[in-house]
Amino acid sequence: MYTKEFEVRWSDVDANRHLRNSAYIDFMSHTRMSFFLEKGFGQVQLAKMNLGPVALHEHMYYFKEVFPGKPVRVSLQLKGISEDGMFFEFLHNFYDPNGRNLARCEMLGAWIDLTTRKLTHLPEDLFHYLEGLDHTDDFKILTKEDTRKYGQTPKDLELQEK
């Protein structure tokens, strides 16, 4: 399983003196990008492919508080991927130095073509590295229905003329 260790800095905590919500998101994003960078697919390579990852949703579950002074380890596992690699689902777990599970996040993402600004499939060489990630026990091939299982659609604000 791929993991990355982080020092919890004062700038990572909120008014309650524990790890702020957005720091969890930052640590997960850094973990994902570190995995790709270690496989030779950093920002430079992704830019050459005109490709960028986008987060569609992240569901966080908090079990124990995280405080400054002790490192936190963030895992990365593949929970699902579509056949063409356009959609992917990651599972992140946060652990203390003793391996105690502090938090969990299920993240659904996709790949975007940076010129057309539309979702696109994953090139085969990058698909190979993603597919090589440690899989969760409930790993599955994602379908379009899986990406819409929460039924959320945009509802525009109706502005009144003044």
C-alpha positions in Angstrom: 0.0 0.0 0.0 1.3 3.4 -0.9 1.6 5.8 2.1 3.1 9.3 2.7 4.0 10.7 6.1 3.3 14.3 7.0 4.3 16.6 9.9 1.3 18.4 11.3 2.3 22.0 11.3 0.7 24.9 13.3 -0.7 26.2 10.0 -2.6 22.9 9.6 -4.7 23.3 12.7 -7.9 25.2 13.3 -9.3 27.2 16.2 -10.0 23.9 18.0 -6.2 23.2 17.8 -6.7 20.0 15.8 -6.1 19.2 12.1 -8.4 21.5 10.0 -10.7 19.9 7.4 -8.9 21.5 4.5 -5.6 20.1 5.7 -6.9 16.6 5.4 -7.8 17.4 1.7 -4.4 18.9 1.2 -2.6 15.9 2.6 -4.7 13.5 0.4 -4.0 15.6 -2.7 -0.3 15.7 -1.9 -0.3 11.9 -1.4 -1.9 11.3 -4.8 0.4 13.6 -6.6 3.5 12.1 -4.8 2.4 8.7 -6.1 2.2 9.9 -9.7 5.5 11.9 -9.4 7.3 8.8 -8.1 6.0 6.9 -11.1 7.4 9.6 -13.5 4.1 11.5 -14.0 4.5 14.8 -12.3 3.0 18.1 -13.3 5.5 18.5 -16.2 4.5 15.2 -17.8 0.8 15.7 -17.2 1.1 19.2 -18.8 2.8 17.5 -21.9 -0.2 15.2 -22.1 -2.6 18.2 -21.6 -4.2 16.2 -18.8 -5.3 17.1 -15.3 -7.0 15.3 -12.4 -10.2 16.7 -11.0 -12.0 15.8 -7.7 -15.7 15.2 -8.2 -16.4 14.5 -4.5 -14.7 13.6 -1.3 -16.5 11.9 1.6 -14.7 12.3 4.9 -15.1 10.2 8.0 -13.4 11.3 11.2 -12.6 8.9 14.0 -10.0 10.5 16.2 -8.6 14.0 16.4 -5.2 14.8 14.9 -2.9 17.2 16.8 0.4 18.9 16.0 3.5 17.3 17.4 3.1 13.8 15.9 3.3 12.7 12.3 0.3 11.4 10.4 0.5 8.8 7.6 -1.9 8.9 4.7 -2.5 5.9 2.6 -3.7 5.6 -1.1 -5.6 2.7 -2.5 -7.6 2.2 -5.7 -11.2 1.6 -4.8 -12.5 1.7 -8.4 -11.7 2.7 -12.0 -13.7 2.8 -15.2 -12.7 0.6 -18.1 -11.2 3.6 -20.0 -9.6 5.1 -16.9 -11.7 8.3 -17.2 -13.1 7.9 -13.7 -11.3 6.7 -10.6 -12.1 6.2 -6.9 -9.5 6.4 -4.2 -9.6 5.4 -0.6 -7.4 7.3 1.8 -6.8 6.4 5.4 -5.1 8.5 8.0 -3.0 6.7 10.7 -1.1 7.8 13.8 2.5 6.6 14.4 1.1 3.4 16.1 -1.1 2.6 13.1 -4.3 3.7 14.7 -6.9 4.7 12.0 -7.8 8.4 12.6 -9.9 9.2 9.5 -11.0 7.9 6.1 -12.0 9.5 2.8 -13.5 8.1 -0.3 -12.7 10.3 -3.3 -14.2 10.1 -6.8 -12.2 11.8 -9.5 -11.8 12.0 -13.3 -9.3 13.2 -15.9 -9.9 16.4 -17.8 -8.4 17.5 -21.2 -7.0 21.0 -20.3 -7.7 22.4 -23.8 -11.3 21.2 -24.3 -12.1 21.3 -20.6 -14.0 18.0 -21.0 -13.5 14.7 -19.3 -11.2 12.3 -21.1 -9.9 8.8 -20.9 -6.5 8.0 -19.4 -3.6 7.3 -21.6 -2.5 3.7 -21.5 0.9 4.3 -19.8 -0.7 6.3 -17.0 -3.6 3.8 -16.7 -1.0 1.1 -16.1 0.4 2.9 -13.1 -3.0 3.7 -11.7 -4.1 0.1 -12.1 -1.0 -1.0 -10.3 -2.0 0.7 -7.1 -3.0 -1.5 -4.1 -6.7 -2.3 -4.5 -9.3 -2.1 -1.7 -11.1 -5.3 -0.8 -14.3 -3.9 -2.4 -12.5 -2.7 -5.6 -14.8 -2.5 -8.7 -14.9 -1.4 -12.3 -16.8 1.9 -12.2 -19.7 2.5 -14.5 -21.3 5.9 -15.4 -24.1 5.0 -12.9 -21.5 4.7 -10.1 -20.4 8.3 -10.8 -24.0 9.6 -10.4 -25.1 7.4 -7.5 -25.8 10.4 -5.2 -28.1 12.0 -7.8 -26.8 15.5 -7.4 -27.5 17.9 -10.3 -27.0 21.7 -10.6 -29.9 24.0 -9.6 -29.2 27.5 -10.8 -30.3 30.5 -8.9 -33.2 32.4 -10.5 -32.2 36.0 -10.5 -34.9 38.7 -10.6 -34.5 41.8 -12.7 -34.3 45.0 -10.7 
